[in-house]
Amino acid sequence: MPEGERYTLTSIAQKRGVVVFRCSPDASGNIPPRASLLKIEKEVTKLAHEHLLVFANAAQTADLAMGWSRPRPA
């Protein structure tokens, strides 16, 4: 993430150990760039191993990205 860039994660749902988080757009109102998405994913995994991330732009139009993460069996 660019230096000083901050995102807000809001837990919007939880069911059977899976947590759904909504991530705020960047300062320009856009979905964070891929490099930032991967860093956010890494940090969220510390909070909830099984999760779904939802990203939307400030206008909440068709620009939408989602990411699903669940632990893999060893």
N, C-alpha and C positions, 0 to 999 in steps of 0.2 A: 504494500500500500504506500502511496506517496506519504512523505513525512507530514505529520499533523492531520492526516485524513482520519475521520472518525465516522463510525457507523453505529446505529442503534439497533439492537436486536430486541424484538418483543415476542414473548411466548404467546401464541394465539390459540394453541390447542395442544392437548396431550391425551393419548389413548394407549394403554397397554405398554407403557415405557417409551413410546415414540413421541417426541416433542416437535411441534411445528413452530418455527421461528419466522417472523417477518423482519427483513432487513431494510433499514431506511436507505433511500437513494443517496448518491454522493452530493457534494456541495452544488453541483450543476443541475441536480434533479434527475440524474441518469442512473441506470443500473451500474454498480461498480465494475471496473474492467476485470477481465479474467484473472489476472495476477492477484487482485484484491479478493476476488471470490474464493480463490484457493486458500488464501490466508485466513479469511473469515471462517471457511469450512474447518480448517485446522483448529482454530480457537473454539468453535462451537462443539467440536468433538470432545473437548475437555469438560463441557457442561452436560452433554447428553450424547451417549454413544449412538443411539438410534434417533435420527432426526431428519426433518425435512426443512430446507431453507427456501423461503419465497422472497424473491427480489422483484420490485416493481419501480418504475420511474415515478417521479413526483406527480405526474398527471394521471397515473394509474391507467395508462392506455395499454395498447397491445404489447409494449415492451415488458416482457415478463421472463424471468428465468427461475428455475427451480433446481434444487439439488437434494438428492436422497442419500443418506448414509446409514448403513447398518453394519454391525460387527460381522466378520466372517468367521465361520467355525475353524478352530485350530486343527 
